[in-house]
Amino acid sequence: MAELHSVLLVAVIAGVTAVLRFLPFAAFGGGRPTPRIILYLARVLPCAIMGMLVIYCLRNVDLWGASHGLPELLAGAVVVGLHLWKHNTLLSIAAGTALYMVLVQVVF
């Protein structure tokens, strides 16, 4: 019974994912122009989401604690610096995350 439940659960999740992936093509396909609001959202949402993620990640930084927020500051500086230098988001985030983990686990 548990196996059937798991299979049905995976099938429903896969179906919902597929519908969500194909829905924009169905809604805006057929040679119709994309609405201006969608073009606006496509332009501003990535920056807004990244800003929210930065705030979410830094919300519990204790500036008065033992490390004074130094690991977060150094890792953030590496992310920004690498991105300005290489323009590679994956490299920037991976390097910043790796540096942060080394600083938290080994240094501080």
C-alpha distances in whole Angstrom, upper triangle without the diagonal:
4,5,5,6,9,10,11,12,14,15,17,18,20,21,23,24,26,27,29,30,32,33,36,37,37,38,41,42,44,47,47,49,46,47,49,47,44,47,48,44,44,47,47,43,42,45,44,41,42,45,42,40,43,44,40,41,44,43,43,46,48,52,53,51,52,51,52,50,51,48,47,51,51,48,48,52,50,48,51,53,51,50,54,55,52,50,47,44,42,44,46,42,41,45,45,41,42,46,44,42,45,47,44,43,47,50,49
4,5,5,6,9,10,10,12,14,15,16,18,20,21,22,24,26,27,29,30,31,35,36,35,37,40,40,43,46,46,47,45,45,47,45,42,45,46,42,41,44,44,40,40,42,41,38,39,41,39,37,40,40,37,37,40,40,40,42,45,48,50,47,48,47,49,46,48,45,43,47,47,44,45,48,47,44,47,50,48,47,50,51,49,47,44,41,38,41,42,39,38,41,41,38,39,42,40,38,41,43,41,39,43,46,45
4,5,5,6,9,10,11,12,14,15,16,18,20,21,22,24,26,27,29,30,33,34,34,36,39,39,41,44,44,46,43,44,46,44,41,44,45,41,40,43,43,40,39,42,41,37,39,41,39,37,40,41,37,37,41,41,41,43,46,49,51,48,49,48,49,47,48,45,43,47,47,44,44,48,46,43,46,49,46,45,49,50,47,46,42,40,37,40,41,38,37,40,41,37,38,41,40,38,41,43,41,40,43,46,45
4,5,5,6,8,10,10,12,14,15,16,18,20,21,22,24,26,27,28,31,32,32,34,37,37,39,42,42,44,42,43,45,43,40,42,44,40,40,43,43,39,39,42,41,37,39,42,39,37,41,41,38,38,42,42,42,45,47,50,52,50,51,50,51,48,50,46,45,48,49,45,46,49,47,45,47,50,48,46,50,51,48,46,43,41,38,41,42,39,38,42,42,39,40,43,42,40,43,45,43,42,45,48,48
4,6,5,6,9,10,11,12,14,15,16,18,20,21,23,24,26,27,30,31,31,32,35,36,38,41,41,42,40,41,43,41,38,40,41,38,37,41,40,37,36,39,38,35,36,39,36,34,38,38,35,36,39,39,39,41,44,47,49,47,48,47,48,46,47,44,42,46,46,43,43,47,45,43,45,48,46,45,48,49,47,45,42,39,36,39,41,37,37,40,40,37,38,42,40,38,41,43,41,40,44,46,45
4,5,5,6,9,10,11,12,14,15,16,18,20,21,22,24,26,29,30,30,31,34,34,37,40,40,41,39,40,42,39,36,39,40,36,35,39,38,35,34,37,36,32,34,36,34,32,35,36,33,33,37,36,37,39,42,45,47,45,46,44,46,43,44,41,40,43,43,40,40,44,42,39,42,45,43,41,45,46,43,42,38,36,33,36,37,34,33,37,37,34,35,38,37,35,38,40,38,37,40,43,43
4,5,5,6,9,10,11,12,14,15,16,18,20,21,22,24,27,28,28,30,32,32,35,38,38,40,37,39,41,39,36,38,39,36,35,38,38,35,34,37,37,33,35,37,35,33,37,38,34,35,39,39,39,42,44,48,50,47,48,47,48,45,46,43,41,45,45,41,42,45,43,40,43,45,43,42,45,46,43,42,38,36,33,36,38,35,34,38,38,35,36,40,39,37,40,42,40,39,42,45,45
4,5,5,6,9,10,10,12,14,15,16,18,20,21,22,25,26,26,28,31,31,33,36,37,38,36,37,39,37,34,36,38,35,34,37,37,34,33,37,36,32,34,37,34,33,36,37,34,35,39,38,39,42,45,48,50,48,49,48,49,46,47,44,42,45,46,42,42,45,44,41,43,46,44,42,46,47,44,42,39,36,34,38,39,36,35,39,39,36,38,41,40,38,41,43,41,41,44,47,46
4,5,5,6,9,10,11,12,14,15,17,18,20,21,24,25,25,27,30,30,33,36,36,37,34,35,37,35,32,34,36,32,31,35,34,31,31,34,32,29,31,34,31,29,33,34,30,31,35,35,35,38,41,44,46,44,45,44,45,42,43,40,38,42,42,39,39,42,41,38,40,43,41,39,43,44,42,39,36,34,32,35,36,33,32,36,36,33,35,38,36,35,38,40,38,38,41,43,43
4,6,5,6,9,10,10,12,14,15,16,18,20,23,24,24,26,28,28,31,34,34,35,33,34,36,34,31,33,34,31,30,33,33,30,29,32,31,28,30,32,30,28,32,33,30,30,34,34,35,37,40,44,46,44,45,43,44,41,42,39,37,40,41,37,37,40,39,36,38,41,39,37,41,42,39,37,34,31,29,32,33,30,30,34,34,31,32,36,35,33,36,38,37,36,40,42,42
4,5,5,6,9,10,10,12,14,15,16,18,21,22,22,24,26,26,29,32,32,34,31,33,35,33,30,32,34,31,30,33,34,30,30,33,33,29,31,34,32,30,34,35,32,33,37,37,38,40,43,46,49,47,48,46,47,44,45,42,40,43,43,40,39,43,41,38,40,43,41,39,42,43,40,38,35,33,31,34,35,33,32,36,36,34,35,39,38,36,39,42,40,40,43,45,45
4,5,5,6,8,10,11,12,14,15,16,20,21,20,22,25,25,28,31,31,32,30,30,33,31,28,30,32,29,28,31,32,28,28,32,30,27,30,32,30,29,32,33,30,32,35,35,36,39,42,45,47,46,47,46,46,43,44,41,39,42,43,39,39,42,41,38,40,42,40,38,42,43,40,38,35,32,31,34,35,32,32,36,36,33,35,39,37,36,40,41,40,40,43,45,45
4,5,5,6,9,10,11,12,14,15,18,20,20,21,24,24,27,30,30,31,28,29,31,29,26,28,30,26,25,29,29,25,25,28,27,24,26,29,27,25,29,30,27,28,32,32,33,35,39,42,44,42,44,42,43,39,41,38,35,38,39,35,35,38,37,34,36,39,37,35,38,39,37,34,32,29,27,31,31,28,29,32,32,30,32,35,34,33,36,38,36,36,40,42,41
4,6,5,6,9,10,10,12,14,17,18,18,20,22,23,25,28,28,29,27,28,31,29,25,28,29,26,25,28,29,25,25,29,28,25,27,30,28,26,30,31,29,30,33,34,35,37,41,43,46,44,45,44,44,41,42,39,37,39,40,36,35,38,37,34,36,38,36,34,37,39,36,33,30,28,26,30,31,28,28,32,33,30,32,35,34,33,37,39,37,37,41,43,42
4,5,5,6,9,10,11,12,15,16,16,18,20,21,23,26,26,28,25,27,29,28,24,27,29,26,25,28,29,26,26,29,29,26,28,31,29,28,32,33,31,32,35,36,37,40,43,46,48,47,48,46,47,43,44,42,39,42,42,39,38,41,40,36,38,41,39,36,39,41,38,35,33,30,29,32,34,31,31,35,35,33,35,38,37,37,40,42,40,41,44,46,45
4,5,5,6,9,10,10,14,15,15,16,19,20,23,25,25,26,24,24,27,25,22,24,26,23,22,26,26,23,23,27,26,23,25,28,26,25,29,30,28,29,33,32,34,37,40,43,46,44,46,44,44,41,42,39,37,39,40,37,36,39,38,34,36,39,37,34,37,39,37,34,31,29,28,31,32,29,30,34,34,31,34,37,36,35,38,40,39,39,42,44,44
4,6,5,6,9,10,12,14,15,16,18,19,22,24,24,25,22,24,26,24,20,23,24,21,20,23,24,21,20,24,24,21,23,26,24,23,27,28,26,27,31,31,33,35,38,41,44,43,44,42,42,38,40,37,34,37,37,34,33,36,35,31,33,35,33,31,34,36,33,30,28,25,24,28,29,26,27,30,30,28,31,34,33,32,36,37,36,37,40,42,41
4,5,5,6,8,11,12,12,14,16,16,19,22,22,23,21,23,25,24,20,23,25,22,21,24,25,22,22,26,26,23,25,28,27,26,29,31,29,30,34,34,36,38,42,44,47,46,47,45,45,42,43,40,37,39,40,36,35,38,37,33,35,37,35,32,35,37,34,31,29,26,25,29,30,28,29,32,33,31,33,36,35,35,38,40,39,40,43,44,44
4,5,5,6,9,10,10,12,14,15,18,20,20,21,19,21,23,22,19,21,23,21,20,23,24,22,22,26,25,23,26,28,27,26,30,31,29,31,34,35,37,39,43,45,48,47,48,46,46,43,44,41,38,41,41,38,36,39,38,35,36,39,37,34,37,38,36,33,31,28,28,31,32,30,31,35,35,33,35,38,37,37,41,42,41,42,45,47,46
4,6,5,8,10,10,11,13,15,18,20,20,20,18,19,21,19,16,18,20,17,16,20,21,18,18,22,21,19,22,25,23,23,26,28,26,28,31,31,33,36,39,41,45,44,45,43,43,39,41,38,35,37,38,35,33,36,35,31,32,35,34,31,33,35,33,30,28,25,25,29,29,27,28,32,32,30,33,35,34,34,38,39,38,39,42,44,43
4,6,7,8,10,11,13,13,17,19,19,19,17,18,21,19,16,18,20,17,16,19,20,18,18,21,22,19,22,25,24,23,26,28,27,28,31,32,34,36,40,42,45,44,46,43,43,39,40,38,35,37,37,34,32,35,34,30,31,34,32,29,32,33,31,27,25,23,23,27,27,25,27,30,30,29,32,34,34,34,37,39,38,39,42,43,43
4,6,5,6,9,10,10,13,16,16,17,15,17,20,19,16,18,20,18,17,21,22,20,20,24,24,22,25,28,27,26,30,31,30,31,35,35,38,40,43,45,49,48,49,47,47,43,44,41,38,40,41,37,36,38,37,33,34,37,35,32,34,36,33,30,28,26,26,30,31,29,30,34,34,33,35,38,37,38,41,42,42,43,45,47,47
4,5,5,6,9,10,13,15,15,16,14,15,18,17,14,16,19,17,16,20,21,19,20,23,23,22,24,27,26,26,30,31,29,31,34,35,37,39,43,45,48,48,49,47,47,43,44,42,39,40,41,38,36,39,38,34,35,37,36,33,35,37,34,31,29,27,27,31,32,30,32,35,35,34,37,39,38,39,42,43,42,44,47,48,47
4,5,5,6,8,11,13,12,13,10,12,14,14,10,13,15,14,12,16,18,16,17,21,21,20,22,25,24,25,28,29,29,30,33,34,37,39,42,44,47,47,49,46,45,42,43,41,37,39,40,36,34,37,36,32,32,35,34,30,32,34,32,28,27,25,26,30,30,29,30,34,33,33,36,38,37,38,41,42,42,43,46,47,47
4,6,5,5,9,11,11,12,11,13,16,16,13,14,17,16,15,18,20,19,20,23,24,23,25,28,27,28,31,32,32,33,36,37,40,42,45,47,50,50,51,49,48,44,45,43,40,41,42,38,37,39,38,34,34,37,35,32,34,35,33,29,28,27,27,31,31,30,32,35,35,35,37,40,39,40,43,44,44,45,48,49,49
4,6,5,8,11,11,13,12,14,17,17,14,16,19,18,17,21,23,21,23,26,26,25,28,30,30,30,33,35,34,36,39,39,42,44,47,49,53,52,54,51,51,47,48,46,43,44,45,42,40,42,41,37,38,40,38,35,37,39,36,33,32,30,30,34,35,33,35,38,38,38,40,43,42,43,46,47,47,48,51,52,52
4,6,9,11,9,11,9,11,14,14,11,14,17,16,15,19,21,19,21,24,24,24,27,29,28,29,32,33,33,35,37,38,41,43,46,48,51,51,53,50,50,46,47,45,42,43,44,41,39,41,41,37,37,40,38,35,36,39,36,33,32,30,31,34,35,33,35,39,38,38,41,43,42,43,46,47,47,48,51,52,51
4,7,8,6,7,6,8,12,12,10,12,15,14,14,17,19,19,20,23,23,23,26,28,28,29,32,33,33,35,37,38,41,43,46,48,51,51,53,50,49,46,47,45,42,42,43,40,38,40,39,36,35,38,37,33,34,37,34,31,30,29,30,33,34,33,35,38,38,37,40,42,42,43,46,47,47,48,51,52,51
4,6,6,8,9,11,15,16,13,14,18,18,16,19,22,21,23,26,26,26,28,31,31,31,34,36,35,37,40,41,44,45,49,50,54,54,55,53,52,48,49,47,44,45,45,42,40,42,41,37,37,39,38,34,36,38,35,32,31,30,31,34,35,34,36,39,39,39,41,44,43,44,47,48,48,50,52,53,53
4,6,9,10,13,17,18,16,17,21,21,20,22,25,25,26,29,30,30,32,34,34,35,38,39,39,41,44,44,47,49,53,54,58,57,59,56,56,52,53,50,47,48,49,46,43,45,44,41,40,43,41,37,39,40,38,35,34,33,34,37,38,37,39,42,43,42,45,47,47,48,51,52,52,53,56,57,57
4,6,9,12,15,17,15,16,19,20,19,21,24,24,25,28,29,29,32,34,34,35,38,39,39,41,44,44,48,49,53,54,57,58,59,56,55,52,52,50,47,48,48,45,43,44,44,40,39,41,40,36,37,39,37,33,33,32,34,37,37,37,39,42,42,42,45,47,47,48,51,52,52,54,56,57,57
4,6,9,12,14,13,13,17,18,17,19,22,23,24,27,27,28,30,32,33,34,36,38,38,40,42,43,46,48,51,52,56,56,58,55,54,50,51,49,46,47,47,45,42,44,43,40,39,41,40,36,37,39,37,33,33,32,34,37,37,37,39,42,42,42,45,47,47,48,51,52,52,53,56,56,56
4,6,9,12,10,10,14,15,14,16,19,20,22,24,25,26,28,30,30,32,34,35,36,38,40,41,44,45,49,50,53,54,56,53,51,48,49,47,44,44,45,42,40,41,41,37,36,38,37,34,34,36,35,31,31,30,32,35,35,35,37,40,40,40,43,45,45,46,49,50,50,52,54,54,54
4,6,8,7,7,10,11,11,13,16,16,18,21,21,22,24,26,27,28,30,32,32,34,36,37,40,42,45,46,50,50,52,49,48,44,45,44,40,41,42,39,36,38,38,34,33,35,34,31,32,34,32,28,29,27,29,32,32,32,34,37,37,37,40,42,41,43,46,46,46,48,51,51,51
4,6,5,7,9,10,11,13,15,16,18,20,20,21,24,25,26,27,30,31,31,33,35,36,39,41,44,45,49,49,51,49,47,44,45,43,40,40,42,39,36,38,38,34,33,36,35,32,32,35,34,30,30,28,31,34,33,33,35,38,37,38,41,42,41,43,46,47,46,49,51,51,51
4,5,5,6,9,10,11,12,14,17,18,18,20,22,23,24,26,28,29,30,32,34,34,38,39,42,43,47,47,50,47,45,42,43,42,38,38,40,37,34,36,36,33,31,34,34,30,30,33,32,28,29,27,30,33,32,31,34,37,36,36,40,41,40,42,45,45,45,47,50,50,49
4,5,5,6,9,10,11,12,15,16,16,17,20,21,21,23,25,26,27,29,31,31,35,36,40,40,44,45,47,44,43,39,41,39,36,36,38,35,32,34,35,31,30,33,33,29,29,33,32,28,28,26,29,32,31,30,33,35,34,34,38,39,38,40,43,43,43,45,48,48,47
4,5,5,6,9,10,10,13,15,15,16,19,20,20,22,24,25,26,28,30,30,34,35,39,40,43,44,46,43,42,38,40,38,35,35,36,34,31,33,33,29,28,31,31,27,28,31,30,26,26,24,26,29,28,28,30,33,32,32,36,37,36,38,41,41,41,43,46,46,45
4,5,5,6,9,10,12,14,15,16,18,20,21,22,24,25,26,28,30,31,34,35,39,40,43,44,46,43,42,38,39,37,34,34,35,33,30,31,32,28,27,29,29,25,26,28,27,23,24,22,25,28,27,27,30,32,31,32,35,36,36,37,40,41,41,43,45,45,45
4,5,5,6,8,11,12,12,14,16,17,18,20,22,23,24,26,28,28,32,33,37,37,41,42,44,41,39,36,37,36,32,32,34,31,28,30,30,27,25,28,28,24,25,28,27,23,24,22,25,28,26,26,29,31,30,31,34,35,34,36,39,39,39,42,44,44,43
4,5,5,5,9,10,10,11,14,15,15,17,20,20,21,23,25,26,29,31,34,35,39,39,41,39,37,33,35,33,30,30,32,29,26,28,29,25,24,27,27,23,24,27,26,22,23,20,23,26,25,24,27,29,28,28,32,33,32,34,37,37,37,39,42,41,41
4,6,6,7,10,11,11,13,15,16,17,20,21,22,23,25,26,30,31,35,35,39,39,41,38,37,33,34,33,29,30,31,28,25,27,27,23,23,25,25,21,22,25,24,20,20,18,20,23,22,22,25,27,26,27,30,31,31,32,35,36,36,38,40,40,40
4,6,7,8,10,11,13,14,16,17,19,20,22,23,25,26,29,30,34,34,38,38,40,37,36,32,33,32,28,28,29,27,24,25,25,22,20,23,23,19,20,23,22,18,19,17,20,23,21,21,24,26,25,26,30,30,30,32,35,35,35,38,40,40,39
4,6,6,6,9,10,11,13,15,16,17,19,20,22,23,26,27,31,31,35,35,37,35,33,29,30,29,26,26,27,25,22,23,24,21,19,22,23,19,20,23,22,19,19,17,20,23,21,20,24,26,24,25,28,29,28,31,33,33,33,36,38,38,37
4,5,5,6,9,10,10,12,14,15,16,18,20,21,24,25,29,30,33,34,36,33,32,28,29,28,24,25,26,24,21,23,24,20,19,23,22,19,20,24,23,19,19,16,19,22,20,19,22,24,23,23,27,28,26,28,31,31,31,34,36,36,35
4,5,5,6,9,10,11,12,14,15,17,19,20,23,24,28,29,32,32,34,31,30,26,27,25,22,22,24,21,18,20,20,17,16,19,19,15,17,20,19,16,15,12,15,18,16,15,19,21,19,20,23,24,24,26,28,29,29,31,33,33,33
4,5,5,6,9,10,11,12,14,15,17,18,22,22,26,26,30,30,32,29,28,24,25,24,20,20,22,19,16,18,19,15,14,17,18,14,15,19,18,15,15,13,16,18,16,15,19,20,18,20,23,23,23,25,28,27,28,30,32,32,31
4,5,5,6,9,10,11,12,14,16,16,20,21,24,25,29,29,31,29,27,24,25,24,20,21,23,21,17,19,21,17,16,20,20,17,19,22,22,19,19,16,18,21,18,17,21,22,20,21,24,25,23,26,29,28,28,31,33,32,31
4,5,5,6,9,10,10,12,14,15,19,20,23,25,28,28,30,28,26,23,24,23,19,20,22,19,16,19,20,16,16,20,20,17,19,22,21,18,18,14,16,19,17,15,18,20,18,18,22,23,21,23,26,26,26,28,31,31,30
4,5,5,6,9,10,11,12,14,17,18,22,22,26,26,28,25,24,20,21,20,16,17,18,16,13,15,16,13,12,16,16,13,15,19,18,15,15,11,13,16,13,12,15,17,15,15,19,19,18,20,23,23,23,25,28,28,27
4,5,5,6,9,10,11,12,16,16,20,20,24,24,26,24,22,19,20,19,15,16,18,16,13,15,17,14,13,17,17,15,16,20,20,17,17,14,17,18,15,14,18,19,16,17,20,20,19,21,24,23,23,26,28,28,26
4,5,5,6,9,10,10,14,15,19,20,23,24,26,24,22,19,21,20,16,17,19,17,14,17,19,16,16,20,20,18,20,23,23,20,20,16,18,20,18,15,19,20,17,17,21,21,19,21,24,24,23,26,28,28,26
4,5,5,6,9,10,13,14,18,19,23,22,24,22,21,17,19,17,14,15,17,15,12,16,16,13,14,18,18,16,19,21,21,19,18,14,15,17,15,12,15,17,14,14,17,18,16,18,21,21,20,22,25,25,24
4,5,5,6,8,11,12,15,16,20,20,22,19,18,14,16,14,11,12,14,12,9,12,14,11,12,15,16,15,17,20,20,18,17,14,15,17,14,12,15,16,12,13,16,16,14,16,19,18,18,21,23,23,21
4,5,5,6,9,10,14,15,18,19,21,19,17,14,16,16,12,13,16,14,12,15,17,15,15,18,20,18,20,23,24,22,21,18,19,21,17,15,18,19,16,16,19,19,16,19,22,20,19,22,25,24,22
4,6,5,8,10,14,16,19,19,21,19,18,15,17,16,12,14,17,15,13,17,18,16,17,20,21,20,22,25,25,23,22,18,19,21,18,15,18,19,16,15,19,19,16,17,21,20,18,21,24,24,22
4,6,7,8,12,14,17,17,18,16,15,12,14,12,9,12,14,12,10,14,15,13,15,18,19,18,20,23,23,22,20,17,17,18,16,13,15,16,13,11,15,15,12,14,17,16,14,17,20,20,18
4,6,5,9,11,14,14,16,14,12,9,12,11,8,9,12,11,10,13,15,14,15,18,19,19,21,23,24,23,22,19,20,20,17,15,17,17,14,13,16,16,12,15,17,16,14,18,20,19,17
4,6,9,11,14,14,17,15,14,11,14,14,11,13,16,15,14,17,19,18,18,22,23,22,24,27,27,26,25,22,23,24,21,18,20,21,17,17,20,19,16,17,20,19,17,20,23,22,19
4,6,9,11,11,14,13,12,10,13,13,11,13,16,15,15,18,20,19,20,23,24,24,26,29,29,28,27,24,24,25,22,19,21,21,18,17,19,19,15,16,19,17,15,18,20,19,16
4,6,9,9,11,10,8,6,9,10,8,10,13,13,12,15,17,17,18,21,22,23,24,27,28,27,26,23,24,24,21,19,20,20,16,15,18,16,13,15,17,14,13,16,18,17,14
4,5,5,8,8,6,6,10,11,10,12,15,15,15,18,20,20,21,23,25,26,27,29,31,30,30,27,27,27,24,22,23,23,19,18,20,19,15,17,18,15,13,17,18,17,13
4,6,8,8,4,5,8,11,10,10,13,15,15,16,19,20,20,22,25,25,26,28,30,30,30,27,28,27,24,23,24,23,19,19,21,19,16,18,19,16,15,18,19,17,14
4,7,8,5,8,11,13,13,14,16,18,18,20,22,23,24,26,28,29,30,32,34,33,33,31,31,31,27,26,27,26,22,22,24,21,18,20,21,17,16,19,20,18,14
4,6,5,8,10,12,13,14,16,17,18,20,22,23,24,26,28,29,30,32,33,33,33,30,30,29,27,25,26,24,21,21,22,19,16,17,18,15,13,16,17,15,11
4,6,8,9,11,13,14,15,17,18,20,21,23,24,25,27,29,30,31,33,33,32,30,30,29,26,25,25,24,21,20,21,18,15,16,16,13,11,14,14,12,8
4,5,6,7,9,10,11,13,15,16,17,19,21,22,23,25,26,28,29,30,29,27,27,25,23,21,22,20,17,17,17,15,12,13,13,10,9,12,12,10,6
4,5,8,9,9,11,13,14,15,17,19,20,21,23,25,26,27,29,29,29,27,27,26,23,22,23,21,18,18,19,16,14,16,16,13,12,15,16,13,10
4,6,5,6,9,10,11,12,14,16,17,18,20,21,23,24,26,26,25,23,24,23,20,18,19,18,14,15,16,14,11,13,14,11,10,14,15,13,10
4,5,5,6,8,10,10,12,14,15,16,18,20,21,22,24,24,24,22,23,21,18,17,18,16,13,14,15,12,10,12,12,9,10,13,13,11,9
4,5,5,6,8,10,11,12,14,15,16,18,20,21,22,23,22,20,20,18,16,14,15,13,10,10,11,8,6,9,9,6,7,10,11,9,8
4,6,5,6,8,10,10,12,14,15,16,18,20,21,21,20,18,18,17,14,13,14,13,9,10,12,9,7,10,11,9,9,13,14,13,11
4,6,5,6,9,10,11,12,14,15,16,18,20,20,20,18,19,18,14,14,15,14,10,12,14,11,9,13,14,11,12,16,16,14,13
4,5,5,6,9,10,10,12,14,15,16,18,19,18,17,18,16,13,13,14,11,8,11,11,8,8,11,11,9,11,14,14,12,12
4,5,5,6,9,10,11,12,14,15,16,17,16,14,14,13,10,9,10,8,5,7,8,6,5,9,10,9,11,13,14,13,13
4,5,5,6,8,10,11,12,14,15,15,15,13,14,13,9,9,11,10,6,9,11,10,9,12,14,12,14,17,18,16,16
4,5,5,6,8,10,11,12,14,14,15,14,15,14,10,11,13,11,8,11,13,11,11,14,15,13,16,19,19,17,17
4,6,5,6,8,10,10,12,13,12,12,13,10,7,9,10,7,6,9,10,8,10,13,13,13,15,18,18,16,17
4,6,5,6,9,10,10,10,10,8,10,8,5,6,8,7,5,8,10,10,10,13,15,14,16,19,20,19,19
4,6,5,6,9,10,10,11,10,12,11,7,9,12,11,9,12,14,13,14,17,18,17,19,22,23,21,22
4,5,5,6,9,10,11,11,13,11,8,11,13,11,10,14,15,13,15,18,18,18,20,23,23,21,22
4,5,5,6,7,8,9,10,8,5,9,10,8,9,12,13,12,14,17,17,18,20,22,22,22,23
4,5,5,5,6,6,9,8,5,9,11,10,10,13,15,15,16,19,20,20,22,24,25,24,25
4,6,6,9,10,13,11,9,12,15,13,13,17,18,17,19,22,22,22,25,27,27,26,27
4,6,8,11,13,11,10,13,15,13,14,17,18,17,19,22,22,22,25,27,27,26,27
4,5,8,10,8,8,12,13,12,14,16,17,17,19,22,22,23,25,27,27,27,28
4,6,9,9,8,11,13,13,14,17,18,18,20,22,23,24,26,28,29,28,29
4,6,5,6,9,10,11,12,14,16,17,18,20,21,22,24,26,27,27,28
4,6,5,6,8,10,11,12,14,15,16,18,20,21,22,24,25,26,26
4,5,5,6,8,10,11,12,14,15,16,18,20,21,22,24,24,25
4,6,5,6,8,10,10,12,14,15,16,18,20,21,22,22,24
4,6,5,6,9,10,11,12,14,15,16,18,20,21,21,22
4,6,5,6,8,10,10,12,14,15,16,18,20,20,21
4,6,5,6,9,10,11,12,14,15,16,18,19,20
4,5,5,6,8,10,11,12,14,15,16,16,18
4,5,5,6,9,10,10,12,14,15,15,16
4,5,5,6,9,10,11,12,14,15,15
4,5,5,6,9,10,11,12,13,14
4,5,5,6,9,10,10,10,12
4,5,5,6,8,10,10,10
4,5,5,6,8,9,10
4,6,5,5,7,9
4,6,6,5,6
4,6,6,5
4,6,7
4,6
4
